[in-house]
Amino acid sequence: MRLRGVGRRYGLRGPWVLRGVDLELPPGSLTRVEGTNGSGKSTLLRLLAGIDAPSTGSITGRLRTAYVPERFPAELPFSARGYLTHLGRIHGLGRAAAERGAGEWLERFGAAEHADTPLAELSKGTSQKVAVAQALLGAPGLLVLDEAWTGLDQAARTVLDAAVAERVADGGAVVFVDHDTRRLSGAADAVFRVADARLTPCDAELRPAAPASAAPSAPSAQSERRPGAAENRPPVAGPREHVPHAPRTAPTGDAGPRVAVVAEGPADADLPPDLPGAPHREPGPPGCADGQMTRRTASPGSPGEVPGREPTKPVDIASVGAAPHGDGHPRAGEAAGRAPLAGGSARRTVRLSVGAAHSDALLRALLTARPPWHIRSVAEVPHTRSGAPTTRPEVS
Ligand SMILES: Nc1ncnc2c1ncn2[C@@H]1O[C@H](COP(=O)(O)OP(=O)(O)OP(=O)(O)O)[C@@H](O)[C@H]1O
């Protein structure tokens, strides 16, 4: 998708909010947009999402797009499940697939108990989960997120982080705005700032030879993309690498809330080294020991695949970012030549616990490893009265 000389102003004589925007969004790219309040970020995202039209310039190569607006219209006359099913149909899913997808995404975001609650009665946080779920339902070619993490609890933010990484890994383009500058830090291929109605690559000022704006005369915005971020992504295809084990012992001084992560990877690859937060590798329950090889023959999240108890409500993000299965769409990991996760390939499951502050980074590291690890579930680890985390396996 490409923007050429795009400008937007409200009203015939209104000031230009955006001008001369030249931007390319390649498949499998993550783009961050920054800027001060009122600078025009949401305006740009609405243009990208196709819900607003440029006053001047062109947008070509439009993709099937999903958009999480800054403000979700909660007064719509639907239940959460009804709304998601409706949106799933709009995204092109059949009725059964849309209903199934609606239920799965509500489950993953920890909002299943509110499935039949009218949108108008949902809390702000649950409402935001619905807003995000509707965008992820149909595995869009372009995902536009305007402060989509705002209002989500930690577990849901982690699910969304993972969904973004999966969407990009599956060849989608994702553009996001978030007030937290650490959001997906290091993962973006390109970062732009909106200021004075111009869209400017953030590191342009560090390169005096480069034009300082993304105006039509500037080189393609693609040329400003950060090479390092793409290298951190799951490969679309390629040889497997052997990497050493992550630390097996808990770090000292890791008191405080912890998050349990169950990750599934290829049987012949080990965990990436130096995982953020020095996660503690937990033993699995009898019959599913850490490192045991599994062969996936059931749908993600099916009972028995990773047996064990659930001390807290887990957020199952096994196929996060993928279209609901059974609808003819690929599942996460099946697109663009990546090895399918279902269908009998040898897999193994590891259980990690990490300080909550590091959970986002850990998830990112696993999802962007080579080869990528699939996140089966994320859950808060319950604490004992002394405040220490329990040592039993967290989730299944
Ligand atoms: N529908 C509209 N009609 C008239 N002016 C608008 C409209 N939408 C946005 N604007 C104006 O365009 C400018 C940019 O607004 P926009 O919402 O895109 O900024 P933003 O960077 O997303 O701001 P924030 O960070 O506060 O959300 C602002 O001056 C705003 O008042």
The ligand as an ORCA input file, in Angstrom:
! r2SCAN-3c Opt
* xyz 0 1
  N     -13.297     15.774     11.999
  C     -12.545     16.850     12.206
  N     -12.984     18.078     11.876
  C     -12.209     19.164     12.067
  N     -10.980     19.126     12.597
  C     -10.489     17.919     12.951
  C     -11.243     16.718     12.778
  N     -10.487     15.681     13.208
  C      -9.329     16.193     13.640
  N      -9.324     17.540     13.490
  C      -8.226     18.436     13.809
  O      -7.060     17.945     13.173
  C      -5.935     18.107     14.014
  C      -5.263     16.763     14.201
  O      -6.141     15.922     14.930
  P      -5.801     14.392     15.191
  O      -6.899     13.834     16.008
  O      -5.479     13.739     13.908
  O      -4.457     14.531     16.068
  P      -3.729     13.471     16.963
  O      -2.282     13.636     16.746
  O      -4.298     12.122     16.741
  O      -4.113     13.974     18.418
  P      -4.223     13.174     19.814
  O      -2.866     12.667     20.115
  O      -4.662     14.220     20.788
  O      -5.236     12.095     19.596
  C      -6.428     18.729     15.301
  O      -6.227     20.110     15.234
  C      -7.901     18.429     15.292
  O      -8.642     19.402     15.979
*
